[in-house]
Amino acid sequence: WSKFRFRVPGELTRQMASKGSVAVDGVSLTLVDVEKEWFSVALIPHTLKVTTLGTRGVGDRVNIETDVLAKYVERQLAWRNE
């Protein structure tokens, strides 16, 4: 397996948790580590072979989508604090 690390704004990592889900370029993956401005995922050879992730290089831009449930929770907490 290969471990990939992605740098993202803190607004996105607030919606992430280790063992949770994230989509990278439309590929649903399990989060390994989550820090303030980055997260990592582990990819097996099959995933690298059958998705665009196997052709990505350091510095390439990717589309990141956080878990929809995390977005709802964050929104509810923000409204509660207003």
Distance bins in CASP14 RR format, pairs under 12 A and 6 or more apart:
PFRMAT RR
TARGET T0000
AUTHOR 0000-0000-0000
RMODE 2
METHOD distances of the structure
MODEL  1
1 29 0 0 0 0 0 1 0 0 0 0 0
1 30 0 0 0 0 0 1 0 0 0 0 0
1 32 0 0 0 0 0 1 0 0 0 0 0
1 40 0 0 0 0 0 1 0 0 0 0 0
1 41 0 0 0 0 1 0 0 0 0 0 0
1 42 1 0 1 0 0 0 0 0 0 0 0
1 43 1 0 0 1 0 0 0 0 0 0 0
1 44 1 0 1 0 0 0 0 0 0 0 0
1 45 1 0 0 1 0 0 0 0 0 0 0
1 46 0 0 0 0 0 1 0 0 0 0 0
1 47 0 0 0 0 1 0 0 0 0 0 0
1 48 0 0 0 0 1 0 0 0 0 0 0
2 29 0 0 0 0 0 1 0 0 0 0 0
2 32 0 0 0 0 0 1 0 0 0 0 0
2 40 0 0 0 0 0 1 0 0 0 0 0
2 41 0 0 0 0 1 0 0 0 0 0 0
2 42 1 0 0 1 0 0 0 0 0 0 0
2 43 1 0 1 0 0 0 0 0 0 0 0
2 44 0 0 0 0 1 0 0 0 0 0 0
2 45 1 0 0 1 0 0 0 0 0 0 0
2 46 0 0 0 0 0 1 0 0 0 0 0
2 47 0 0 0 0 1 0 0 0 0 0 0
2 48 1 0 0 1 0 0 0 0 0 0 0
2 49 0 0 0 0 0 1 0 0 0 0 0
2 53 0 0 0 0 1 0 0 0 0 0 0
2 54 0 0 0 0 1 0 0 0 0 0 0
2 56 0 0 0 0 0 1 0 0 0 0 0
2 57 0 0 0 0 0 1 0 0 0 0 0
3 29 0 0 0 0 0 1 0 0 0 0 0
3 30 0 0 0 0 0 1 0 0 0 0 0
3 31 0 0 0 0 0 1 0 0 0 0 0
3 32 1 0 0 1 0 0 0 0 0 0 0
3 33 0 0 0 0 1 0 0 0 0 0 0
3 38 0 0 0 0 0 1 0 0 0 0 0
3 39 0 0 0 0 0 1 0 0 0 0 0
3 40 1 0 1 0 0 0 0 0 0 0 0
3 41 1 0 0 1 0 0 0 0 0 0 0
3 42 1 0 1 0 0 0 0 0 0 0 0
3 43 1 0 0 1 0 0 0 0 0 0 0
3 44 0 0 0 0 0 1 0 0 0 0 0
3 48 0 0 0 0 0 1 0 0 0 0 0
4 22 0 0 0 0 0 1 0 0 0 0 0
4 24 1 0 0 1 0 0 0 0 0 0 0
4 25 0 0 0 0 0 1 0 0 0 0 0
4 27 0 0 0 0 0 1 0 0 0 0 0
4 29 0 0 0 0 1 0 0 0 0 0 0
4 30 0 0 0 0 0 1 0 0 0 0 0
4 31 0 0 0 0 0 1 0 0 0 0 0
4 32 0 0 0 0 1 0 0 0 0 0 0
4 33 0 0 0 0 0 1 0 0 0 0 0
4 38 0 0 0 0 0 1 0 0 0 0 0
4 39 0 0 0 0 1 0 0 0 0 0 0
4 40 1 0 0 1 0 0 0 0 0 0 0
4 41 1 0 1 0 0 0 0 0 0 0 0
4 42 1 0 0 1 0 0 0 0 0 0 0
4 43 1 0 1 0 0 0 0 0 0 0 0
4 44 0 0 0 0 0 1 0 0 0 0 0
4 47 0 0 0 0 0 1 0 0 0 0 0
4 48 0 0 0 0 1 0 0 0 0 0 0
4 51 0 0 0 0 0 1 0 0 0 0 0
4 53 1 0 0 1 0 0 0 0 0 0 0
4 54 0 0 0 0 1 0 0 0 0 0 0
4 56 1 0 0 1 0 0 0 0 0 0 0
4 57 0 0 0 0 1 0 0 0 0 0 0
4 58 0 0 0 0 1 0 0 0 0 0 0
4 59 0 0 0 0 0 1 0 0 0 0 0
4 60 0 0 0 0 0 1 0 0 0 0 0
4 62 0 0 0 0 1 0 0 0 0 0 0
4 64 0 0 0 0 0 1 0 0 0 0 0
5 24 0 0 0 0 0 1 0 0 0 0 0
5 31 0 0 0 0 0 1 0 0 0 0 0
5 32 0 0 0 0 1 0 0 0 0 0 0
5 33 1 0 0 1 0 0 0 0 0 0 0
5 34 0 0 0 0 0 1 0 0 0 0 0
5 35 0 0 0 0 1 0 0 0 0 0 0
5 37 0 0 0 0 0 1 0 0 0 0 0
5 38 1 0 1 0 0 0 0 0 0 0 0
5 39 1 0 0 1 0 0 0 0 0 0 0
5 40 1 0 1 0 0 0 0 0 0 0 0
5 41 0 0 0 0 1 0 0 0 0 0 0
5 42 0 0 0 0 0 1 0 0 0 0 0
5 43 0 0 0 0 0 1 0 0 0 0 0
5 56 0 0 0 0 0 1 0 0 0 0 0
5 57 0 0 0 0 0 1 0 0 0 0 0
5 58 0 0 0 0 1 0 0 0 0 0 0
5 59 0 0 0 0 0 1 0 0 0 0 0
5 62 0 0 0 0 0 1 0 0 0 0 0
6 12 0 0 0 0 1 0 0 0 0 0 0
6 13 0 0 0 0 1 0 0 0 0 0 0
6 16 0 0 0 0 0 1 0 0 0 0 0
6 22 0 0 0 0 1 0 0 0 0 0 0
6 23 0 0 0 0 0 1 0 0 0 0 0
6 24 1 0 0 1 0 0 0 0 0 0 0
6 25 0 0 0 0 0 1 0 0 0 0 0
6 29 0 0 0 0 0 1 0 0 0 0 0
6 31 0 0 0 0 0 1 0 0 0 0 0
6 32 0 0 0 0 0 1 0 0 0 0 0
6 33 0 0 0 0 0 1 0 0 0 0 0
6 34 0 0 0 0 0 1 0 0 0 0 0
6 35 0 0 0 0 0 1 0 0 0 0 0
6 37 0 0 0 0 1 0 0 0 0 0 0
6 38 1 0 0 1 0 0 0 0 0 0 0
6 39 1 0 1 0 0 0 0 0 0 0 0
6 40 1 0 0 1 0 0 0 0 0 0 0
6 41 1 0 0 1 0 0 0 0 0 0 0
6 43 0 0 0 0 0 1 0 0 0 0 0
6 53 0 0 0 0 0 1 0 0 0 0 0
6 56 0 0 0 0 1 0 0 0 0 0 0
6 57 0 0 0 0 0 1 0 0 0 0 0
6 58 0 0 0 0 0 1 0 0 0 0 0
6 59 0 0 0 0 1 0 0 0 0 0 0
6 60 0 0 0 0 0 1 0 0 0 0 0
6 61 0 0 0 0 0 1 0 0 0 0 0
6 62 1 0 0 1 0 0 0 0 0 0 0
6 63 0 0 0 0 0 1 0 0 0 0 0
6 64 1 0 0 1 0 0 0 0 0 0 0
6 66 0 0 0 0 0 1 0 0 0 0 0
7 13 0 0 0 0 1 0 0 0 0 0 0
7 35 0 0 0 0 1 0 0 0 0 0 0
7 36 0 0 0 0 0 1 0 0 0 0 0
7 37 1 0 0 1 0 0 0 0 0 0 0
7 38 1 0 1 0 0 0 0 0 0 0 0
7 39 0 0 0 0 1 0 0 0 0 0 0
7 40 0 0 0 0 0 1 0 0 0 0 0
7 58 0 0 0 0 0 1 0 0 0 0 0
7 59 0 0 0 0 1 0 0 0 0 0 0
7 60 0 0 0 0 0 1 0 0 0 0 0
7 61 0 0 0 0 0 1 0 0 0 0 0
7 62 0 0 0 0 0 1 0 0 0 0 0
7 64 0 0 0 0 0 1 0 0 0 0 0
8 14 0 0 0 0 0 1 0 0 0 0 0
8 15 0 0 0 0 0 1 0 0 0 0 0
8 16 0 0 0 0 1 0 0 0 0 0 0
8 22 0 0 0 0 1 0 0 0 0 0 0
8 24 0 0 0 0 0 1 0 0 0 0 0
8 31 0 0 0 0 0 1 0 0 0 0 0
8 34 0 0 0 0 1 0 0 0 0 0 0
8 35 0 0 0 0 0 1 0 0 0 0 0
8 36 0 0 0 0 1 0 0 0 0 0 0
8 37 1 0 0 1 0 0 0 0 0 0 0
8 38 1 0 0 1 0 0 0 0 0 0 0
8 39 1 0 0 1 0 0 0 0 0 0 0
8 40 0 0 0 0 0 1 0 0 0 0 0
8 61 0 0 0 0 0 1 0 0 0 0 0
8 62 0 0 0 0 1 0 0 0 0 0 0
8 63 0 0 0 0 0 1 0 0 0 0 0
8 64 1 0 1 0 0 0 0 0 0 0 0
8 65 0 0 0 0 0 1 0 0 0 0 0
8 66 0 0 0 0 1 0 0 0 0 0 0
9 15 0 0 0 0 0 1 0 0 0 0 0
9 16 0 0 0 0 0 1 0 0 0 0 0
9 36 0 0 0 0 1 0 0 0 0 0 0
9 37 1 0 0 1 0 0 0 0 0 0 0
9 38 0 0 0 0 0 1 0 0 0 0 0
9 39 0 0 0 0 0 1 0 0 0 0 0
9 64 0 0 0 0 1 0 0 0 0 0 0
9 66 0 0 0 0 0 1 0 0 0 0 0
10 16 0 0 0 0 1 0 0 0 0 0 0
10 34 0 0 0 0 0 1 0 0 0 0 0
10 35 0 0 0 0 1 0 0 0 0 0 0
10 36 1 0 0 1 0 0 0 0 0 0 0
10 37 1 0 1 0 0 0 0 0 0 0 0
10 38 0 0 0 0 1 0 0 0 0 0 0
10 39 0 0 0 0 1 0 0 0 0 0 0
10 64 0 0 0 0 0 1 0 0 0 0 0
10 66 0 0 0 0 0 1 0 0 0 0 0
10 74 0 0 0 0 0 1 0 0 0 0 0
11 36 0 0 0 0 0 1 0 0 0 0 0
11 37 0 0 0 0 0 1 0 0 0 0 0
11 64 0 0 0 0 0 1 0 0 0 0 0
11 66 0 0 0 0 1 0 0 0 0 0 0
11 70 0 0 0 0 0 1 0 0 0 0 0
11 71 0 0 0 0 0 1 0 0 0 0 0
11 74 0 0 0 0 1 0 0 0 0 0 0
11 78 0 0 0 0 0 1 0 0 0 0 0
12 22 0 0 0 0 1 0 0 0 0 0 0
12 23 0 0 0 0 0 1 0 0 0 0 0
12 24 0 0 0 0 0 1 0 0 0 0 0
12 31 0 0 0 0 0 1 0 0 0 0 0
12 34 0 0 0 0 1 0 0 0 0 0 0
12 35 0 0 0 0 0 1 0 0 0 0 0
12 36 0 0 0 0 0 1 0 0 0 0 0
12 37 0 0 0 0 1 0 0 0 0 0 0
12 38 0 0 0 0 1 0 0 0 0 0 0
12 39 0 0 0 0 1 0 0 0 0 0 0
12 62 0 0 0 0 0 1 0 0 0 0 0
12 63 0 0 0 0 0 1 0 0 0 0 0
12 64 1 0 0 1 0 0 0 0 0 0 0
12 65 0 0 0 0 1 0 0 0 0 0 0
12 66 1 0 1 0 0 0 0 0 0 0 0
12 67 0 0 0 0 0 1 0 0 0 0 0
12 70 0 0 0 0 1 0 0 0 0 0 0
12 71 0 0 0 0 0 1 0 0 0 0 0
12 74 0 0 0 0 0 1 0 0 0 0 0
13 20 0 0 0 0 0 1 0 0 0 0 0
13 22 0 0 0 0 1 0 0 0 0 0 0
13 31 0 0 0 0 1 0 0 0 0 0 0
13 33 0 0 0 0 0 1 0 0 0 0 0
13 34 1 0 1 0 0 0 0 0 0 0 0
13 35 1 0 0 1 0 0 0 0 0 0 0
13 36 1 0 0 1 0 0 0 0 0 0 0
13 37 1 0 0 1 0 0 0 0 0 0 0
13 38 1 0 0 1 0 0 0 0 0 0 0
13 39 1 0 0 1 0 0 0 0 0 0 0
13 40 0 0 0 0 0 1 0 0 0 0 0
13 64 0 0 0 0 0 1 0 0 0 0 0
13 66 0 0 0 0 1 0 0 0 0 0 0
13 67 0 0 0 0 0 1 0 0 0 0 0
13 70 0 0 0 0 0 1 0 0 0 0 0
13 74 0 0 0 0 0 1 0 0 0 0 0
14 34 0 0 0 0 1 0 0 0 0 0 0
14 35 0 0 0 0 0 1 0 0 0 0 0
14 36 0 0 0 0 1 0 0 0 0 0 0
14 37 0 0 0 0 0 1 0 0 0 0 0
14 39 0 0 0 0 0 1 0 0 0 0 0
14 66 0 0 0 0 1 0 0 0 0 0 0
14 67 0 0 0 0 0 1 0 0 0 0 0
14 70 0 0 0 0 1 0 0 0 0 0 0
14 71 0 0 0 0 1 0 0 0 0 0 0
14 73 0 0 0 0 1 0 0 0 0 0 0
14 74 1 0 0 1 0 0 0 0 0 0 0
14 75 0 0 0 0 0 1 0 0 0 0 0
14 77 0 0 0 0 1 0 0 0 0 0 0
14 78 0 0 0 0 0 1 0 0 0 0 0
15 21 0 0 0 0 0 1 0 0 0 0 0
15 22 0 0 0 0 1 0 0 0 0 0 0
15 23 0 0 0 0 0 1 0 0 0 0 0
15 31 0 0 0 0 0 1 0 0 0 0 0
15 34 0 0 0 0 1 0 0 0 0 0 0
15 39 0 0 0 0 0 1 0 0 0 0 0
15 64 0 0 0 0 0 1 0 0 0 0 0
15 65 0 0 0 0 1 0 0 0 0 0 0
15 66 1 1 0 0 0 0 0 0 0 0 0
15 67 1 0 0 1 0 0 0 0 0 0 0
15 68 0 0 0 0 1 0 0 0 0 0 0
15 69 0 0 0 0 1 0 0 0 0 0 0
15 70 1 1 0 0 0 0 0 0 0 0 0
15 71 1 0 1 0 0 0 0 0 0 0 0
15 72 0 0 0 0 1 0 0 0 0 0 0
15 73 0 0 0 0 1 0 0 0 0 0 0
15 74 1 0 1 0 0 0 0 0 0 0 0
15 75 0 0 0 0 1 0 0 0 0 0 0
15 77 0 0 0 0 0 1 0 0 0 0 0
15 78 0 0 0 0 0 1 0 0 0 0 0
16 22 1 0 0 1 0 0 0 0 0 0 0
16 23 0 0 0 0 0 1 0 0 0 0 0
16 24 0 0 0 0 0 1 0 0 0 0 0
16 29 0 0 0 0 0 1 0 0 0 0 0
16 30 0 0 0 0 0 1 0 0 0 0 0
16 31 1 0 1 0 0 0 0 0 0 0 0
16 32 0 0 0 0 0 1 0 0 0 0 0
16 33 0 0 0 0 1 0 0 0 0 0 0
16 34 1 0 1 0 0 0 0 0 0 0 0
16 35 0 0 0 0 1 0 0 0 0 0 0
16 36 0 0 0 0 0 1 0 0 0 0 0
16 37 0 0 0 0 0 1 0 0 0 0 0
16 38 0 0 0 0 0 1 0 0 0 0 0
16 39 1 0 1 0 0 0 0 0 0 0 0
16 40 0 0 0 0 0 1 0 0 0 0 0
16 41 0 0 0 0 0 1 0 0 0 0 0
16 64 0 0 0 0 1 0 0 0 0 0 0
16 65 0 0 0 0 0 1 0 0 0 0 0
16 66 1 0 1 0 0 0 0 0 0 0 0
16 67 1 0 0 1 0 0 0 0 0 0 0
16 69 0 0 0 0 0 1 0 0 0 0 0
16 70 1 0 0 1 0 0 0 0 0 0 0
16 71 0 0 0 0 0 1 0 0 0 0 0
16 73 0 0 0 0 0 1 0 0 0 0 0
16 74 0 0 0 0 0 1 0 0 0 0 0
17 30 0 0 0 0 0 1 0 0 0 0 0
17 31 1 0 0 1 0 0 0 0 0 0 0
17 32 0 0 0 0 0 1 0 0 0 0 0
17 33 0 0 0 0 0 1 0 0 0 0 0
17 34 1 0 0 1 0 0 0 0 0 0 0
17 35 0 0 0 0 0 1 0 0 0 0 0
17 39 0 0 0 0 1 0 0 0 0 0 0
17 66 0 0 0 0 0 1 0 0 0 0 0
17 67 0 0 0 0 1 0 0 0 0 0 0
17 69 0 0 0 0 0 1 0 0 0 0 0
17 70 1 0 0 1 0 0 0 0 0 0 0
17 73 0 0 0 0 0 1 0 0 0 0 0
17 74 0 0 0 0 0 1 0 0 0 0 0
18 30 0 0 0 0 1 0 0 0 0 0 0
18 31 1 0 1 0 0 0 0 0 0 0 0
18 32 1 0 0 1 0 0 0 0 0 0 0
18 33 1 0 0 1 0 0 0 0 0 0 0
18 34 1 0 1 0 0 0 0 0 0 0 0
18 35 0 0 0 0 0 1 0 0 0 0 0
18 39 0 0 0 0 1 0 0 0 0 0 0
18 40 0 0 0 0 1 0 0 0 0 0 0
18 41 0 0 0 0 0 1 0 0 0 0 0
18 42 0 0 0 0 0 1 0 0 0 0 0
19 29 0 0 0 0 0 1 0 0 0 0 0
19 30 1 0 0 1 0 0 0 0 0 0 0
19 31 1 0 0 1 0 0 0 0 0 0 0
19 32 0 0 0 0 1 0 0 0 0 0 0
19 33 0 0 0 0 0 1 0 0 0 0 0
19 34 0 0 0 0 1 0 0 0 0 0 0
19 39 0 0 0 0 0 1 0 0 0 0 0
19 41 0 0 0 0 0 1 0 0 0 0 0
19 42 0 0 0 0 0 1 0 0 0 0 0
19 67 0 0 0 0 0 1 0 0 0 0 0
20 28 0 0 0 0 0 1 0 0 0 0 0
20 29 0 0 0 0 1 0 0 0 0 0 0
20 30 1 0 0 1 0 0 0 0 0 0 0
20 31 1 0 1 0 0 0 0 0 0 0 0
20 32 0 0 0 0 1 0 0 0 0 0 0
20 33 0 0 0 0 0 1 0 0 0 0 0
20 34 0 0 0 0 1 0 0 0 0 0 0
20 39 0 0 0 0 1 0 0 0 0 0 0
20 41 0 0 0 0 0 1 0 0 0 0 0
20 66 0 0 0 0 1 0 0 0 0 0 0
20 67 1 0 0 1 0 0 0 0 0 0 0
20 69 0 0 0 0 1 0 0 0 0 0 0
20 70 0 0 0 0 1 0 0 0 0 0 0
21 27 0 0 0 0 0 1 0 0 0 0 0
21 28 1 0 1 0 0 0 0 0 0 0 0
21 29 1 0 0 1 0 0 0 0 0 0 0
21 30 1 0 0 1 0 0 0 0 0 0 0
21 31 1 0 0 1 0 0 0 0 0 0 0
21 32 0 0 0 0 0 1 0 0 0 0 0
21 34 0 0 0 0 0 1 0 0 0 0 0
21 39 0 0 0 0 0 1 0 0 0 0 0
21 41 0 0 0 0 1 0 0 0 0 0 0
21 64 0 0 0 0 0 1 0 0 0 0 0
21 65 0 0 0 0 1 0 0 0 0 0 0
21 66 0 0 0 0 1 0 0 0 0 0 0
21 67 1 0 1 0 0 0 0 0 0 0 0
21 68 0 0 0 0 1 0 0 0 0 0 0
21 69 0 0 0 0 1 0 0 0 0 0 0
21 70 0 0 0 0 1 0 0 0 0 0 0
21 71 0 0 0 0 0 1 0 0 0 0 0
22 28 1 0 0 1 0 0 0 0 0 0 0
22 29 1 0 1 0 0 0 0 0 0 0 0
22 30 0 0 0 0 1 0 0 0 0 0 0
22 31 1 0 1 0 0 0 0 0 0 0 0
22 32 0 0 0 0 0 1 0 0 0 0 0
22 33 0 0 0 0 0 1 0 0 0 0 0
22 34 0 0 0 0 1 0 0 0 0 0 0
22 38 0 0 0 0 0 1 0 0 0 0 0
22 39 1 0 0 1 0 0 0 0 0 0 0
22 40 0 0 0 0 0 1 0 0 0 0 0
22 41 1 0 0 1 0 0 0 0 0 0 0
22 62 0 0 0 0 0 1 0 0 0 0 0
22 63 0 0 0 0 0 1 0 0 0 0 0
22 64 1 0 0 1 0 0 0 0 0 0 0
22 65 1 0 0 1 0 0 0 0 0 0 0
22 66 1 0 0 1 0 0 0 0 0 0 0
22 67 1 0 0 1 0 0 0 0 0 0 0
22 68 0 0 0 0 0 1 0 0 0 0 0
22 70 0 0 0 0 1 0 0 0 0 0 0
22 71 0 0 0 0 0 1 0 0 0 0 0
23 29 1 0 0 1 0 0 0 0 0 0 0
23 30 0 0 0 0 0 1 0 0 0 0 0
23 31 0 0 0 0 0 1 0 0 0 0 0
23 39 0 0 0 0 0 1 0 0 0 0 0
23 41 0 0 0 0 0 1 0 0 0 0 0
23 51 0 0 0 0 0 1 0 0 0 0 0
23 53 0 0 0 0 0 1 0 0 0 0 0
23 62 0 0 0 0 1 0 0 0 0 0 0
23 63 1 0 0 1 0 0 0 0 0 0 0
23 64 1 0 0 1 0 0 0 0 0 0 0
23 65 1 0 1 0 0 0 0 0 0 0 0
23 66 0 0 0 0 1 0 0 0 0 0 0
23 67 0 0 0 0 1 0 0 0 0 0 0
23 68 0 0 0 0 0 1 0 0 0 0 0
24 30 0 0 0 0 0 1 0 0 0 0 0
24 31 0 0 0 0 0 1 0 0 0 0 0
24 39 0 0 0 0 1 0 0 0 0 0 0
24 40 0 0 0 0 0 1 0 0 0 0 0
24 41 1 0 0 1 0 0 0 0 0 0 0
24 43 0 0 0 0 1 0 0 0 0 0 0
24 47 0 0 0 0 0 1 0 0 0 0 0
24 48 0 0 0 0 0 1 0 0 0 0 0
24 51 0 0 0 0 1 0 0 0 0 0 0
24 52 0 0 0 0 1 0 0 0 0 0 0
24 53 1 0 0 1 0 0 0 0 0 0 0
24 54 0 0 0 0 0 1 0 0 0 0 0
24 56 0 0 0 0 1 0 0 0 0 0 0
24 60 0 0 0 0 0 1 0 0 0 0 0
24 61 0 0 0 0 0 1 0 0 0 0 0
24 62 1 0 1 0 0 0 0 0 0 0 0
24 63 1 0 0 1 0 0 0 0 0 0 0
24 64 1 0 0 1 0 0 0 0 0 0 0
24 65 0 0 0 0 1 0 0 0 0 0 0
24 66 0 0 0 0 0 1 0 0 0 0 0
25 41 0 0 0 0 0 1 0 0 0 0 0
25 43 0 0 0 0 0 1 0 0 0 0 0
25 47 0 0 0 0 0 1 0 0 0 0 0
25 51 1 0 0 1 0 0 0 0 0 0 0
25 52 1 0 1 0 0 0 0 0 0 0 0
25 53 1 0 0 1 0 0 0 0 0 0 0
25 54 0 0 0 0 0 1 0 0 0 0 0
25 55 0 0 0 0 0 1 0 0 0 0 0
25 56 1 0 0 1 0 0 0 0 0 0 0
25 60 0 0 0 0 1 0 0 0 0 0 0
25 61 0 0 0 0 1 0 0 0 0 0 0
25 62 1 0 1 0 0 0 0 0 0 0 0
25 63 1 0 1 0 0 0 0 0 0 0 0
25 64 0 0 0 0 1 0 0 0 0 0 0
25 65 0 0 0 0 1 0 0 0 0 0 0
26 47 0 0 0 0 0 1 0 0 0 0 0
26 51 0 0 0 0 1 0 0 0 0 0 0
26 52 0 0 0 0 1 0 0 0 0 0 0
26 53 0 0 0 0 1 0 0 0 0 0 0
26 62 0 0 0 0 1 0 0 0 0 0 0
26 63 1 0 0 1 0 0 0 0 0 0 0
26 64 0 0 0 0 1 0 0 0 0 0 0
26 65 1 0 0 1 0 0 0 0 0 0 0
27 41 0 0 0 0 1 0 0 0 0 0 0
27 43 0 0 0 0 1 0 0 0 0 0 0
27 44 0 0 0 0 0 1 0 0 0 0 0
27 46 0 0 0 0 0 1 0 0 0 0 0
27 47 1 0 0 1 0 0 0 0 0 0 0
27 48 0 0 0 0 0 1 0 0 0 0 0
27 50 0 0 0 0 1 0 0 0 0 0 0
27 51 1 0 1 0 0 0 0 0 0 0 0
27 52 1 0 0 1 0 0 0 0 0 0 0
27 53 1 0 0 1 0 0 0 0 0 0 0
27 54 0 0 0 0 0 1 0 0 0 0 0
27 56 0 0 0 0 0 1 0 0 0 0 0
27 62 0 0 0 0 1 0 0 0 0 0 0
27 63 0 0 0 0 1 0 0 0 0 0 0
27 64 0 0 0 0 0 1 0 0 0 0 0
27 65 0 0 0 0 0 1 0 0 0 0 0
28 41 0 0 0 0 0 1 0 0 0 0 0
28 43 0 0 0 0 0 1 0 0 0 0 0
28 47 0 0 0 0 0 1 0 0 0 0 0
28 51 0 0 0 0 0 1 0 0 0 0 0
28 53 0 0 0 0 0 1 0 0 0 0 0
28 64 0 0 0 0 0 1 0 0 0 0 0
28 65 0 0 0 0 1 0 0 0 0 0 0
28 66 0 0 0 0 0 1 0 0 0 0 0
28 67 0 0 0 0 1 0 0 0 0 0 0
28 68 0 0 0 0 0 1 0 0 0 0 0
29 39 0 0 0 0 1 0 0 0 0 0 0
29 40 0 0 0 0 1 0 0 0 0 0 0
29 41 1 0 1 0 0 0 0 0 0 0 0
29 42 0 0 0 0 1 0 0 0 0 0 0
29 43 1 0 0 1 0 0 0 0 0 0 0
29 44 0 0 0 0 0 1 0 0 0 0 0
29 47 1 0 0 1 0 0 0 0 0 0 0
29 48 0 0 0 0 0 1 0 0 0 0 0
29 51 0 0 0 0 1 0 0 0 0 0 0
29 53 0 0 0 0 1 0 0 0 0 0 0
29 62 0 0 0 0 0 1 0 0 0 0 0
29 64 0 0 0 0 0 1 0 0 0 0 0
29 65 0 0 0 0 0 1 0 0 0 0 0
29 66 0 0 0 0 0 1 0 0 0 0 0
29 67 0 0 0 0 0 1 0 0 0 0 0
30 39 0 0 0 0 0 1 0 0 0 0 0
30 40 0 0 0 0 0 1 0 0 0 0 0
30 41 1 0 0 1 0 0 0 0 0 0 0
30 42 1 0 0 1 0 0 0 0 0 0 0
30 43 0 0 0 0 0 1 0 0 0 0 0
30 44 0 0 0 0 0 1 0 0 0 0 0
30 47 0 0 0 0 0 1 0 0 0 0 0
30 67 0 0 0 0 0 1 0 0 0 0 0
31 38 0 0 0 0 0 1 0 0 0 0 0
31 39 1 0 1 0 0 0 0 0 0 0 0
31 40 1 0 0 1 0 0 0 0 0 0 0
31 41 1 0 0 1 0 0 0 0 0 0 0
31 42 0 0 0 0 1 0 0 0 0 0 0
31 64 0 0 0 0 0 1 0 0 0 0 0
31 66 0 0 0 0 1 0 0 0 0 0 0
31 67 0 0 0 0 1 0 0 0 0 0 0
31 70 0 0 0 0 0 1 0 0 0 0 0
32 38 0 0 0 0 0 1 0 0 0 0 0
32 39 1 0 0 1 0 0 0 0 0 0 0
32 40 1 0 1 0 0 0 0 0 0 0 0
32 41 1 0 1 0 0 0 0 0 0 0 0
32 42 1 0 1 0 0 0 0 0 0 0 0
32 43 0 0 0 0 0 1 0 0 0 0 0
33 39 1 0 0 1 0 0 0 0 0 0 0
33 40 1 0 1 0 0 0 0 0 0 0 0
33 41 0 0 0 0 1 0 0 0 0 0 0
33 42 0 0 0 0 1 0 0 0 0 0 0
34 40 1 0 0 1 0 0 0 0 0 0 0
34 41 0 0 0 0 0 1 0 0 0 0 0
34 66 0 0 0 0 0 1 0 0 0 0 0
34 67 0 0 0 0 0 1 0 0 0 0 0
34 70 0 0 0 0 0 1 0 0 0 0 0
38 64 0 0 0 0 0 1 0 0 0 0 0
39 62 0 0 0 0 0 1 0 0 0 0 0
39 64 0 0 0 0 1 0 0 0 0 0 0
39 66 0 0 0 0 1 0 0 0 0 0 0
39 67 0 0 0 0 0 1 0 0 0 0 0
41 47 0 0 0 0 1 0 0 0 0 0 0
41 48 0 0 0 0 0 1 0 0 0 0 0
41 51 0 0 0 0 0 1 0 0 0 0 0
41 53 0 0 0 0 1 0 0 0 0 0 0
41 56 0 0 0 0 0 1 0 0 0 0 0
41 62 0 0 0 0 0 1 0 0 0 0 0
41 64 0 0 0 0 0 1 0 0 0 0 0
42 48 0 0 0 0 0 1 0 0 0 0 0
42 53 0 0 0 0 0 1 0 0 0 0 0
43 49 0 0 0 0 1 0 0 0 0 0 0
43 50 0 0 0 0 0 1 0 0 0 0 0
43 51 0 0 0 0 1 0 0 0 0 0 0
43 52 0 0 0 0 0 1 0 0 0 0 0
43 53 1 0 0 1 0 0 0 0 0 0 0
43 54 1 0 0 1 0 0 0 0 0 0 0
43 56 0 0 0 0 0 1 0 0 0 0 0
44 50 0 0 0 0 0 1 0 0 0 0 0
44 51 0 0 0 0 0 1 0 0 0 0 0
44 53 0 0 0 0 0 1 0 0 0 0 0
44 54 0 0 0 0 0 1 0 0 0 0 0
45 51 0 0 0 0 0 1 0 0 0 0 0
45 53 0 0 0 0 0 1 0 0 0 0 0
45 54 0 0 0 0 1 0 0 0 0 0 0
46 53 0 0 0 0 0 1 0 0 0 0 0
46 54 0 0 0 0 0 1 0 0 0 0 0
47 53 1 0 0 1 0 0 0 0 0 0 0
47 54 0 0 0 0 1 0 0 0 0 0 0
47 56 0 0 0 0 0 1 0 0 0 0 0
48 54 1 0 1 0 0 0 0 0 0 0 0
48 55 0 0 0 0 1 0 0 0 0 0 0
48 56 0 0 0 0 1 0 0 0 0 0 0
48 57 0 0 0 0 0 1 0 0 0 0 0
49 55 0 0 0 0 0 1 0 0 0 0 0
51 62 0 0 0 0 0 1 0 0 0 0 0
52 60 0 0 0 0 1 0 0 0 0 0 0
52 61 0 0 0 0 0 1 0 0 0 0 0
52 62 0 0 0 0 1 0 0 0 0 0 0
52 63 0 0 0 0 0 1 0 0 0 0 0
53 60 0 0 0 0 1 0 0 0 0 0 0
53 62 0 0 0 0 1 0 0 0 0 0 0
53 63 0 0 0 0 0 1 0 0 0 0 0
54 60 0 0 0 0 0 1 0 0 0 0 0
54 62 0 0 0 0 0 1 0 0 0 0 0
55 62 0 0 0 0 0 1 0 0 0 0 0
56 62 1 0 0 1 0 0 0 0 0 0 0
56 63 0 0 0 0 0 1 0 0 0 0 0
65 71 0 0 0 0 1 0 0 0 0 0 0
66 72 0 0 0 0 0 1 0 0 0 0 0
66 73 0 0 0 0 0 1 0 0 0 0 0
66 74 0 0 0 0 1 0 0 0 0 0 0
67 73 0 0 0 0 1 0 0 0 0 0 0
67 74 0 0 0 0 0 1 0 0 0 0 0
68 74 0 0 0 0 0 1 0 0 0 0 0
68 75 0 0 0 0 0 1 0 0 0 0 0
69 75 0 0 0 0 0 1 0 0 0 0 0
69 76 0 0 0 0 0 1 0 0 0 0 0
70 76 0 0 0 0 0 1 0 0 0 0 0
70 77 0 0 0 0 0 1 0 0 0 0 0
71 77 0 0 0 0 0 1 0 0 0 0 0
71 78 0 0 0 0 0 1 0 0 0 0 0
72 78 0 0 0 0 0 1 0 0 0 0 0
72 79 0 0 0 0 0 1 0 0 0 0 0
73 79 0 0 0 0 0 1 0 0 0 0 0
73 80 0 0 0 0 0 1 0 0 0 0 0
74 80 0 0 0 0 0 1 0 0 0 0 0
74 81 0 0 0 0 0 1 0 0 0 0 0
75 81 0 0 0 0 0 1 0 0 0 0 0
75 82 0 0 0 0 0 1 0 0 0 0 0
76 82 0 0 0 0 0 1 0 0 0 0 0
END
